């Protein structure tokens, strides 16, 4: 298996730009917020990913994937 640092998905940056525009326009639902958070996490933009996963859990509280991603990103009790 390849190490995480050896694989680069160039499409992630394009997805981030498109999802960011839609997020600013308020066009993302709970599922697409989750997708946006995954893209941010894959790009190592962890602070932004946490904010988006929180928004995803507020938009769609029963989406378990958002909760799991959020749990993996919370590193201390203050968060």
Helices and strands as residue ranges (DSSP letters): G 4-6, H 11-24, H 30-42, H 46-59, H 64-73
